[in-house]
Amino acid sequence: MYHILVVDDEPGILNAVRRSLNGLTDEAGERVPLSVDCFSDPVAALQSAEVKAYDAVISDYRMPDMTGVEFLLFFRAKQKDAVRIILSGFADMEGMIGAINEAQIFRFVAKPWHEGELRHALLQGLETRRLLMENRRLADLVRAQQAKVSHHEALLARLEAESPGITQVRWGPNGEVLLDD
C-alpha cells in the first residue's frame, strides 16, 4: 500500500485530489492500493510526517501559513525519499524554479489539473521511487557481498603467508590432485 500525503489550505481542493486518486490503476489496469491523508494545515501535515512514512506528498504552492516550497523543504528533511509534487494555480516562475531546485520536486501540476495528468504524475513518481529504493537495496547487497569477498580474500592471504602454496592446487592430466613429494 502506498501512503500519500496531500496538503492544501482549501478543503475543496483536498476533496478533489482525493477523488482524482480514488481508484487509481497502473498501466496494466491493476488497482494501485493507496492510503491518502489530507491536511489543510501544513504544520499538522509535518507532524504527521514525524510518525508516518509517506511514499509521496502533493502540496499546494500558495498557502497562508507557509509556501508549498517551504513545506516541501521541511518535509524533505524528514522524508527525503518521498516523491514531491506541487500544485499551483499561479504561474510564479521564480517560485517554481525554487521549488524544483530547493525542494527537489518531482513534478509541477497546474490548477485546475486534468485528472489524468495528476494520476499519471503520481504513478510516474511512485515508479521512480520504487526504482530508487530497489537500486539502493541492490547497491547495499553488492556492498555486503564485496565485504564477504574482501574477508575471504584476507583469510586466503593470511593462510598463504603462513603456509606458502596452501591455497594453490595442482591438477594432473586425468583430474587428480598432485601433491608435492
Backbone as ProteinMPNN parsed JSONL, in Angstrom:
{"seq_chain_A": "MYHILVVDDEPGILNAVRRSLNGLTDEAGERVPLSVDCFSDPVAALQSAEVKAYDAVISDYRMPDMTGVEFLLFFRAKQKDAVRIILSGFADMEGMIGAINEAQIFRFVAKPWHEGELRHALLQGLETRRLLMENRRLADLVRAQQAKVSHHEALLARLEAESPGITQVRWGPNGEVLLDD", "coords_chain_A": {"N_chain_A": [[0.844, -1.178, 0.0], [0.554, 2.173, -0.864], [1.361, 5.219, 0.713], [0.036, 8.356, 0.753], [0.403, 11.83, 1.079], [-1.495, 14.736, 1.217], [-1.589, 18.208, 0.93], [-3.258, 21.165, 1.295], [-4.67, 24.375, 1.616], [-7.304, 24.697, 1.045], [-10.269, 23.077, 1.595], [-11.958, 22.043, -0.42], [-10.238, 21.553, -2.558], [-8.638, 19.56, -1.444], [-10.538, 17.493, -1.219], [-11.104, 17.153, -3.942], [-8.618, 16.28, -4.949], [-8.38, 13.885, -3.554], [-10.586, 12.503, -4.661], [-9.697, 12.396, -7.323], [-7.587, 10.642, -7.108], [-8.775, 8.367, -6.265], [-9.425, 4.999, -6.886], [-7.198, 4.6, -8.495], [-5.314, 3.246, -11.139], [-2.698, 1.224, -12.548], [-0.589, 1.091, -15.521], [-1.122, -1.415, -16.494], [-3.68, -1.772, -15.828], [-4.15, -2.608, -13.289], [-5.336, -2.185, -10.0], [-4.055, 0.355, -7.915], [-3.073, 0.24, -4.686], [-3.879, 2.68, -2.378], [-3.4, 4.882, 0.381], [-4.665, 7.786, 1.455], [-3.867, 10.706, 3.067], [-5.173, 13.747, 4.09], [-4.499, 17.169, 4.652], [-5.256, 20.425, 5.766], [-3.672, 22.126, 7.058], [-0.342, 22.889, 6.992], [1.517, 22.567, 9.065], [0.376, 20.644, 10.747], [0.449, 18.564, 8.928], [3.196, 18.15, 8.702], [3.682, 17.277, 11.279], [2.36, 14.853, 11.185], [4.036, 13.578, 9.386], [6.146, 13.074, 11.005], [5.55, 10.761, 12.349], [4.576, 8.946, 10.541], [5.38, 7.2, 7.601], [5.587, 8.361, 4.299], [5.0, 7.74, 0.856], [4.635, 9.529, -1.153], [4.088, 13.053, -1.555], [1.75, 15.585, -2.052], [1.503, 18.912, -2.587], [0.013, 22.131, -2.167], [1.011, 25.166, -3.747], [0.675, 27.833, -2.891], [-0.05, 28.761, 0.26], [-1.514, 30.016, 3.283], [-0.034, 29.898, 5.778], [2.54, 28.869, 5.285], [4.633, 28.625, 2.39], [4.301, 26.328, -0.353], [6.808, 25.475, -1.175], [8.404, 25.957, 1.092], [7.111, 24.221, 2.866], [7.602, 21.743, 1.557], [10.378, 21.674, 1.707], [10.785, 21.398, 4.489], [9.448, 18.986, 4.801], [10.988, 17.31, 3.169], [13.334, 17.208, 4.646], [12.542, 15.51, 6.633], [11.62, 13.196, 5.322], [13.295, 12.175, 2.921], [13.134, 10.524, 0.671], [10.579, 10.48, -0.31], [8.278, 11.096, -2.943], [7.825, 14.272, -4.345], [5.298, 16.434, -5.211], [3.974, 19.358, -6.607], [1.193, 21.545, -6.539], [-0.239, 24.225, -8.302], [-1.993, 27.207, -8.959], [-0.973, 29.444, -9.942], [1.299, 31.187, -12.031], [4.057, 31.531, -11.108], [7.088, 31.866, -11.95], [9.663, 32.157, -10.796], [9.227, 31.174, -8.229], [8.541, 28.538, -8.851], [10.929, 27.603, -9.952], [12.481, 27.754, -7.675], [11.188, 25.816, -6.163], [11.736, 23.523, -7.621], [14.576, 23.45, -7.57], [15.303, 23.791, -4.804], [13.513, 22.286, -3.103], [13.461, 20.035, -4.534], [11.353, 19.022, -6.221], [9.354, 16.548, -7.812], [7.418, 16.815, -9.782], [5.485, 19.415, -11.276], [2.178, 20.39, -11.151], [-0.377, 22.034, -12.725], [-3.089, 24.021, -11.496], [-6.385, 24.525, -12.624], [-6.184, 21.032, -12.544], [-5.843, 18.393, -14.922], [-7.424, 15.376, -14.503], [-6.218, 12.984, -15.386], [-3.591, 13.828, -15.756], [-2.656, 14.419, -13.15], [-2.929, 11.901, -11.954], [-1.219, 10.375, -13.593], [1.239, 11.686, -13.094], [1.594, 11.064, -10.387], [1.719, 8.232, -10.515], [4.056, 7.925, -12.104], [5.903, 9.116, -10.388], [5.784, 7.386, -8.157], [6.729, 5.038, -9.33], [9.316, 5.834, -10.053], [10.338, 6.272, -7.487], [10.16, 3.653, -6.504], [12.048, 2.36, -8.126], [14.357, 3.743, -7.359], [14.542, 2.951, -4.657], [14.866, 0.196, -5.007], [17.291, 0.131, -6.436], [18.956, 1.15, -4.446], [18.716, -0.901, -2.55], [19.859, -3.038, -3.956], [22.456, -2.035, -4.324], [23.302, -1.976, -1.665], [23.299, -4.712, -1.187], [25.307, -5.549, -2.971], [27.501, -4.219, -1.804], [27.586, -5.597, 0.636], [28.18, -8.179, -0.291], [30.673, -7.668, -1.421], [32.098, -7.076, 0.889], [32.095, -9.589, 2.103], [33.59, -11.012, 0.207], [35.998, -9.591, 0.371], [36.727, -10.212, 3.001], [37.066, -12.962, 2.721], [39.171, -13.0, 0.846], [41.178, -11.785, 2.406], [41.502, -13.714, 4.387], [42.463, -15.871, 2.834], [44.886, -14.721, 1.981], [46.219, -14.474, 4.432], [46.46, -17.206, 5.151], [48.062, -18.085, 3.026], [50.365, -16.603, 3.53], [51.164, -17.733, 5.943], [51.529, -20.434, 5.254], [53.041, -20.961, 2.536], [51.798, -21.615, -0.709], [49.63, -23.112, 0.073], [47.12, -22.408, -0.75], [47.042, -23.054, -3.354], [46.263, -25.345, -5.9], [47.388, -28.121, -7.607], [46.704, -29.727, -10.562], [46.504, -32.933, -12.08], [46.867, -34.521, -15.346], [44.674, -36.233, -15.62], [42.782, -35.246, -13.948], [43.449, -35.613, -11.323], [44.575, -34.626, -8.062], [47.693, -33.257, -7.55], [50.287, -33.857, -5.347], [52.991, -32.445, -3.534], [56.212, -33.972, -3.289]], "CA_chain_A": [[0.0, 0.0, 0.0], [1.265, 3.446, -0.928], [0.825, 6.249, 1.605], [0.12, 9.65, 0.08], [0.055, 12.99, 1.899], [-1.961, 15.854, 0.404], [-1.668, 19.419, 1.749], [-3.812, 22.337, 0.614], [-5.464, 25.136, 2.582], [-8.698, 24.695, 0.619], [-10.866, 21.741, 1.74], [-12.5, 21.588, -1.697], [-9.121, 21.011, -3.346], [-8.286, 18.283, -0.809], [-11.541, 16.503, -1.637], [-10.945, 16.909, -5.378], [-7.421, 15.452, -5.14], [-8.723, 12.538, -3.063], [-11.437, 11.889, -5.693], [-8.875, 12.137, -8.506], [-6.711, 9.492, -6.855], [-9.603, 7.216, -5.934], [-9.498, 4.005, -7.954], [-6.019, 4.715, -9.345], [-4.84, 1.992, -11.731], [-1.44, 1.357, -13.261], [-0.697, 0.937, -16.984], [-1.666, -2.75, -16.787], [-5.072, -1.792, -15.392], [-4.234, -3.113, -11.92], [-5.628, -1.157, -8.994], [-2.917, 0.73, -7.076], [-3.596, 0.475, -3.335], [-3.452, 3.964, -1.824], [-3.951, 5.46, 1.593], [-4.479, 9.221, 1.246], [-4.094, 11.569, 4.224], [-5.322, 15.128, 3.652], [-4.336, 18.184, 5.691], [-5.367, 21.814, 5.332], [-2.656, 22.832, 7.827], [0.959, 22.279, 6.708], [2.195, 22.199, 10.319], [-0.203, 19.355, 11.142], [0.949, 17.572, 7.968], [4.576, 17.862, 9.099], [3.602, 16.465, 12.499], [2.005, 13.514, 10.737], [5.233, 13.017, 8.749], [7.059, 12.654, 12.076], [5.175, 9.436, 12.858], [4.122, 8.067, 9.46], [6.177, 7.289, 6.375], [4.806, 8.599, 3.089], [5.67, 7.461, -0.405], [4.527, 10.732, -1.983], [3.384, 14.197, -0.976], [1.23, 16.548, -3.022], [1.291, 20.138, -1.819], [-0.343, 23.382, -2.822], [2.132, 26.093, -3.764], [0.366, 29.025, -2.097], [-0.856, 28.538, 1.46], [-1.34, 31.188, 4.14], [0.947, 29.775, 6.862], [3.857, 28.693, 4.665], [4.512, 28.291, 0.971], [4.498, 24.919, -0.664], [8.25, 25.219, -1.223], [8.852, 25.845, 2.488], [6.578, 22.966, 3.401], [8.305, 20.608, 0.96], [11.736, 21.647, 2.265], [10.68, 20.792, 5.823], [9.053, 17.586, 4.607], [12.146, 16.601, 2.607], [14.273, 16.963, 5.742], [12.019, 14.386, 7.404], [11.448, 12.012, 4.468], [13.953, 12.598, 1.68], [12.859, 9.65, -0.473], [9.193, 10.605, -0.767], [8.074, 11.859, -4.172], [7.216, 15.566, -4.032], [4.551, 17.033, -6.32], [3.402, 20.639, -6.177], [0.035, 22.048, -7.288], [-0.313, 25.677, -8.253], [-2.839, 27.901, -9.918], [-0.269, 30.666, -10.293], [2.482, 30.968, -12.872], [5.185, 32.22, -10.487], [8.229, 31.117, -12.475], [10.755, 32.178, -9.823], [8.844, 30.245, -7.163], [8.613, 27.166, -9.362], [12.352, 27.257, -10.052], [12.9, 27.495, -6.297], [10.628, 24.527, -5.751], [12.478, 22.463, -8.307], [15.957, 23.416, -7.124], [15.473, 23.675, -3.361], [12.733, 21.182, -2.527], [13.636, 18.919, -5.463], [10.053, 18.438, -6.552], [9.336, 15.615, -8.935], [6.536, 17.295, -10.842], [4.607, 20.551, -11.063], [0.886, 20.19, -11.799], [-1.114, 23.302, -12.689], [-4.513, 24.034, -11.163], [-7.041, 23.246, -12.365], [-5.455, 19.94, -13.185], [-6.564, 17.347, -15.637], [-7.338, 14.205, -13.625], [-5.229, 12.049, -15.923], [-2.249, 14.376, -15.542], [-2.303, 14.219, -11.743], [-2.785, 10.461, -11.736], [-0.009, 9.945, -14.286], [2.389, 12.238, -12.361], [1.765, 10.277, -9.172], [2.201, 6.9, -10.905], [5.455, 8.053, -12.508], [6.68, 9.382, -9.185], [5.863, 6.166, -7.351], [7.611, 4.104, -10.031], [10.672, 6.366, -9.892], [10.725, 5.991, -6.106], [10.354, 2.207, -6.383], [13.325, 2.052, -8.755], [15.399, 4.297, -6.487], [14.661, 2.095, -3.477], [15.407, -1.092, -5.465], [18.71, 0.361, -6.717], [19.63, 1.284, -3.153], [18.763, -2.242, -1.95], [20.843, -3.828, -4.696], [23.784, -1.495, -4.015], [23.633, -2.475, -0.327], [23.593, -6.138, -1.338], [26.624, -5.645, -3.594], [28.489, -3.837, -0.784], [27.68, -6.703, 1.592], [28.896, -9.263, -0.961], [32.068, -7.254, -1.538], [32.696, -7.212, 2.216], [32.335, -11.023, 2.289], [34.702, -11.374, -0.665], [37.202, -8.993, 0.946], [37.066, -11.02, 4.173], [37.557, -14.24, 2.192], [40.492, -12.738, 0.265], [42.113, -11.535, 3.51], [41.756, -15.012, 5.005], [43.345, -16.599, 1.922], [46.202, -14.085, 2.015], [46.84, -14.845, 5.696], [46.834, -18.615, 5.038], [49.179, -18.171, 2.075], [51.543, -16.068, 4.211], [51.565, -18.706, 6.963], [51.955, -21.674, 4.596], [53.067, -20.671, 1.096], [51.331, -22.642, -1.622], [48.474, -23.846, 0.609], [45.878, -22.061, -1.458], [47.2, -23.456, -4.75], [46.023, -26.761, -6.184], [47.95, -28.563, -8.886], [45.902, -30.823, -11.096], [47.155, -33.816, -13.039], [46.187, -34.59, -16.656], [43.434, -37.011, -15.521], [41.923, -34.625, -12.945], [43.869, -35.92, -9.954], [45.316, -33.589, -7.35], [49.098, -33.61, -7.42], [50.882, -33.436, -4.092], [54.451, -32.334, -3.562], [56.893, -35.112, -2.661]], "C_chain_A": [[0.885, 1.234, 0.0], [0.565, 4.448, -0.019], [1.108, 7.613, 0.986], [-0.338, 10.734, 1.046], [-0.342, 14.125, 0.963], [-2.16, 17.053, 1.32], [-2.153, 20.574, 0.887], [-4.701, 23.057, 1.613], [-6.942, 25.178, 2.225], [-9.28, 23.28, 0.717], [-11.435, 21.184, 0.431], [-11.426, 20.973, -2.586], [-8.697, 19.658, -2.767], [-9.242, 17.18, -1.241], [-11.392, 16.147, -3.118], [-9.727, 16.037, -5.661], [-7.717, 14.021, -4.695], [-9.591, 11.803, -4.097], [-10.628, 11.522, -6.927], [-8.03, 10.882, -8.336], [-7.49, 8.224, -6.534], [-9.672, 6.264, -7.129], [-8.339, 4.077, -8.928], [-5.585, 3.338, -9.841], [-3.536, 2.256, -12.467], [-1.672, 1.112, -14.753], [-1.275, -0.417, -17.388], [-3.123, -2.866, -16.367], [-5.259, -2.342, -13.993], [-4.474, -1.953, -10.955], [-4.393, -0.917, -8.13], [-3.468, 1.033, -5.683], [-3.003, 1.744, -2.724], [-4.137, 4.238, -0.497], [-3.638, 6.946, 1.494], [-4.844, 9.98, 2.515], [-4.112, 13.009, 3.741], [-5.224, 16.079, 4.841], [-4.501, 19.567, 5.077], [-4.336, 22.679, 6.045], [-1.297, 22.172, 7.595], [1.72, 21.864, 7.977], [1.676, 20.846, 10.809], [0.285, 18.242, 10.201], [2.386, 17.177, 8.315], [4.61, 17.022, 10.371], [3.237, 15.031, 12.144], [3.218, 12.818, 10.117], [6.284, 12.596, 9.777], [6.801, 11.206, 12.484], [4.768, 8.449, 11.759], [4.979, 8.288, 8.218], [5.247, 7.436, 5.173], [5.651, 8.283, 1.861], [5.664, 8.691, -1.308], [3.784, 11.807, -1.208], [2.992, 15.127, -2.121], [0.874, 17.796, -2.235], [0.878, 21.287, -2.717], [0.882, 24.296, -2.771], [1.885, 27.289, -2.844], [-0.586, 28.668, -0.967], [-0.581, 29.691, 2.412], [-0.217, 31.059, 5.181], [2.378, 29.579, 6.361], [3.651, 28.325, 3.209], [4.706, 26.792, 0.793], [5.971, 24.552, -0.718], [8.791, 25.058, 0.188], [8.38, 24.525, 3.094], [7.368, 21.77, 2.874], [9.758, 20.526, 1.422], [11.739, 21.002, 3.646], [10.363, 19.3, 5.704], [10.233, 16.764, 4.109], [13.183, 16.306, 3.687], [13.838, 15.766, 6.583], [11.991, 13.093, 6.593], [11.988, 12.324, 3.068], [13.588, 11.761, 0.457], [11.432, 9.741, -0.989], [9.143, 11.461, -2.034], [7.34, 13.144, -3.801], [6.604, 16.167, -5.296], [3.926, 18.314, -5.795], [2.281, 21.037, -7.128], [0.038, 23.561, -7.208], [-1.228, 26.2, -9.336], [-2.177, 29.165, -10.423], [0.984, 30.337, -11.088], [3.65, 31.791, -12.336], [6.454, 31.448, -10.852], [9.38, 31.065, -11.473], [10.472, 31.196, -8.678], [8.933, 28.802, -7.609], [10.063, 26.708, -9.5], [12.899, 26.954, -8.666], [12.41, 26.141, -5.817], [11.406, 23.372, -6.372], [13.883, 22.334, -7.736], [16.106, 23.144, -5.629], [14.771, 22.446, -2.791], [12.821, 19.926, -3.39], [12.312, 18.217, -5.756], [10.188, 17.549, -7.782], [8.54, 16.188, -10.1], [5.75, 18.515, -10.362], [3.325, 20.264, -11.836], [0.085, 21.478, -11.621], [-2.564, 23.07, -12.284], [-5.22, 24.864, -12.215], [-6.348, 22.148, -13.165], [-6.409, 19.044, -13.959], [-6.356, 16.086, -14.808], [-6.278, 13.215, -14.092], [-3.806, 12.519, -15.692], [-1.785, 14.149, -14.109], [-2.061, 12.739, -11.465], [-1.494, 9.941, -12.362], [1.249, 10.442, -13.56], [2.652, 11.423, -11.104], [2.293, 8.875, -9.504], [3.665, 6.932, -11.316], [6.351, 8.274, -11.297], [6.848, 8.139, -8.33], [6.773, 5.131, -8.007], [9.067, 4.549, -9.918], [11.189, 6.074, -8.494], [10.993, 4.499, -5.922], [11.707, 1.798, -6.966], [14.497, 2.564, -7.919], [15.628, 3.395, -5.283], [15.245, 0.73, -3.857], [16.895, -0.966, -5.783], [19.505, 0.465, -5.426], [19.768, -0.081, -2.48], [19.824, -3.098, -2.631], [22.273, -3.34, -4.427], [24.229, -1.954, -2.625], [24.011, -3.949, -0.381], [24.984, -6.34, -1.953], [27.713, -5.286, -2.584], [28.675, -4.955, 0.238], [28.442, -7.872, 0.979], [30.376, -8.926, -1.108], [32.784, -7.38, -0.195], [32.998, -8.68, 2.496], [33.531, -11.473, 1.46], [36.001, -10.824, -0.093], [37.666, -9.786, 2.157], [37.669, -12.355, 3.728], [38.967, -14.07, 1.606], [41.542, -12.498, 1.348], [42.485, -12.844, 4.207], [42.703, -15.848, 4.141], [44.767, -16.025, 1.941], [46.935, -14.451, 3.302], [47.308, -16.303, 5.664], [48.045, -18.79, 4.123], [50.467, -17.655, 2.714], [52.077, -17.059, 5.245], [52.139, -19.975, 6.341], [51.937, -21.444, 3.09], [52.641, -21.875, 0.257], [50.081, -23.378, -1.158], [47.187, -23.566, -0.161], [45.934, -22.447, -2.935], [46.951, -24.952, -4.884], [46.614, -27.053, -7.555], [47.175, -29.789, -9.332], [46.715, -31.627, -12.098], [46.335, -33.88, -14.32], [44.864, -35.361, -16.609], [42.504, -36.459, -14.443], [42.322, -34.943, -11.508], [44.613, -34.724, -9.377], [46.733, -34.076, -7.173], [49.647, -33.036, -6.123], [52.383, -33.351, -4.251], [55.043, -33.536, -2.842], [57.494, -34.71, -1.346]], "O_chain_A": [[1.843, 1.329, 0.767], [-0.664, 4.52, 0.016], [2.257, 7.974, 0.73], [-1.341, 10.577, 1.743], [0.388, 14.443, 0.024], [-2.813, 16.947, 2.357], [-1.537, 20.916, -0.122], [-5.414, 22.412, 2.381], [-7.754, 25.649, 3.022], [-8.836, 22.38, 0.003], [-11.394, 19.974, 0.207], [-11.675, 19.99, -3.283], [-8.428, 18.719, -3.515], [-8.821, 16.075, -1.585], [-11.536, 14.986, -3.501], [-9.785, 15.151, -6.514], [-7.35, 13.064, -5.376], [-9.362, 10.626, -4.378], [-10.84, 10.463, -7.517], [-7.788, 10.149, -9.295], [-6.926, 7.13, -6.533], [-9.947, 6.688, -8.252], [-8.476, 3.657, -10.077], [-5.499, 2.386, -9.065], [-3.293, 3.362, -12.949], [-2.81, 0.947, -15.194], [-1.842, -0.564, -18.471], [-3.738, -3.921, -16.523], [-6.39, -2.527, -13.545], [-3.883, -0.881, -11.089], [-3.759, -1.865, -7.667], [-4.242, 1.975, -5.515], [-1.788, 1.866, -2.573], [-5.294, 3.875, -0.284], [-2.468, 7.328, 1.454], [-5.98, 9.913, 2.986], [-3.185, 13.452, 3.063], [-5.795, 15.825, 5.902], [-3.961, 19.852, 4.008], [-4.143, 23.839, 5.681], [-1.111, 21.012, 7.963], [2.487, 20.902, 7.948], [2.459, 20.0, 11.24], [0.507, 17.112, 10.635], [2.747, 16.004, 8.23], [5.47, 16.154, 10.522], [3.757, 14.093, 12.748], [3.409, 11.616, 10.299], [7.206, 11.847, 9.454], [7.717, 10.504, 12.913], [4.631, 7.253, 12.018], [5.263, 9.424, 7.837], [4.25, 6.724, 5.052], [6.857, 8.528, 1.837], [6.566, 8.877, -2.125], [2.968, 11.52, -0.331], [3.781, 15.412, -3.022], [0.045, 17.751, -1.326], [1.323, 21.407, -3.858], [1.692, 24.201, -1.85], [2.779, 27.707, -2.108], [-1.748, 28.324, -1.184], [0.494, 30.289, 2.35], [0.486, 32.037, 5.436], [3.321, 30.084, 6.97], [2.613, 27.777, 2.84], [5.208, 26.096, 1.676], [6.348, 23.44, -0.348], [9.553, 24.129, 0.458], [9.144, 23.812, 3.743], [7.758, 20.89, 3.641], [10.315, 19.432, 1.521], [12.588, 20.162, 3.943], [10.933, 18.469, 6.41], [10.454, 15.646, 4.575], [13.841, 15.266, 3.646], [14.674, 15.087, 7.178], [12.301, 12.021, 7.114], [11.239, 12.686, 2.16], [13.716, 12.231, -0.673], [11.109, 9.135, -2.011], [9.886, 12.434, -2.166], [6.366, 13.122, -3.049], [7.282, 16.379, -6.301], [3.412, 18.354, -4.677], [2.392, 20.892, -8.345], [0.294, 24.121, -6.143], [-1.241, 25.711, -10.466], [-2.751, 29.884, -11.241], [1.644, 29.327, -10.84], [4.173, 32.655, -13.039], [6.844, 30.506, -10.163], [10.011, 30.019, -11.322], [11.366, 30.483, -8.222], [9.351, 27.935, -6.841], [10.387, 25.558, -9.201], [13.681, 26.019, -8.49], [13.137, 25.41, -5.144], [11.692, 22.372, -5.712], [14.334, 21.225, -7.449], [16.953, 22.345, -5.232], [15.385, 21.656, -2.073], [12.31, 18.873, -3.01], [12.166, 17.009, -5.571], [11.021, 17.777, -8.659], [8.937, 16.063, -11.259], [5.401, 18.623, -9.187], [3.365, 19.937, -13.022], [-0.104, 21.951, -10.501], [-3.186, 22.078, -12.663], [-4.652, 25.862, -12.661], [-5.979, 22.34, -14.323], [-7.604, 18.964, -13.676], [-5.224, 15.764, -14.448], [-5.528, 12.672, -13.28], [-2.911, 11.707, -15.459], [-0.649, 13.734, -13.88], [-1.084, 12.38, -10.808], [-0.764, 9.166, -11.745], [2.219, 9.695, -13.428], [3.803, 11.122, -10.787], [3.211, 8.388, -8.845], [4.437, 6.059, -10.92], [7.429, 7.686, -11.196], [7.941, 7.871, -7.832], [7.509, 4.425, -7.317], [9.953, 3.721, -9.709], [12.342, 5.676, -8.326], [11.955, 4.124, -5.252], [12.425, 0.99, -6.377], [15.514, 1.883, -7.79], [16.77, 3.106, -4.927], [16.039, 0.169, -3.101], [17.679, -1.852, -5.441], [20.607, -0.075, -5.327], [20.812, -0.388, -1.906], [20.593, -3.796, -1.969], [23.194, -4.149, -4.315], [25.399, -2.284, -2.426], [24.939, -4.381, 0.302], [25.744, -7.2, -1.508], [28.736, -5.966, -2.511], [29.799, -5.23, 0.66], [29.263, -8.494, 1.653], [31.234, -9.793, -0.941], [33.957, -7.754, -0.152], [34.044, -8.994, 3.065], [34.383, -12.221, 1.94], [37.01, -11.53, -0.077], [38.864, -10.013, 2.327], [38.662, -12.815, 4.292], [39.847, -14.897, 1.845], [42.676, -12.961, 1.221], [43.642, -13.054, 4.571], [43.636, -16.462, 4.656], [45.739, -16.78, 1.919], [48.138, -14.711, 3.275], [48.42, -16.607, 6.096], [48.95, -19.567, 4.429], [51.541, -18.204, 2.47], [53.288, -17.208, 5.406], [53.12, -20.527, 6.84], [50.927, -21.704, 2.436], [53.075, -23.003, 0.494], [49.525, -24.181, -1.907], [46.282, -24.4, -0.206], [44.988, -22.197, -3.682], [47.399, -25.733, -4.044], [46.374, -26.334, -8.525], [47.012, -30.753, -8.585], [47.508, -31.078, -12.862], [45.225, -33.349, -14.373], [44.013, -35.162, -17.476], [41.541, -37.123, -14.061], [41.606, -34.581, -10.574], [45.199, -33.921, -10.104], [46.955, -35.189, -6.695], [49.48, -31.848, -5.847], [52.976, -34.107, -5.021], [54.449, -34.057, -1.898], [58.109, -35.534, -0.67]]}, "name": "protein", "num_of_chains": 1, "seq": "MYHILVVDDEPGILNAVRRSLNGLTDEAGERVPLSVDCFSDPVAALQSAEVKAYDAVISDYRMPDMTGVEFLLFFRAKQKDAVRIILSGFADMEGMIGAINEAQIFRFVAKPWHEGELRHALLQGLETRRLLMENRRLADLVRAQQAKVSHHEALLARLEAESPGITQVRWGPNGEVLLDD"}
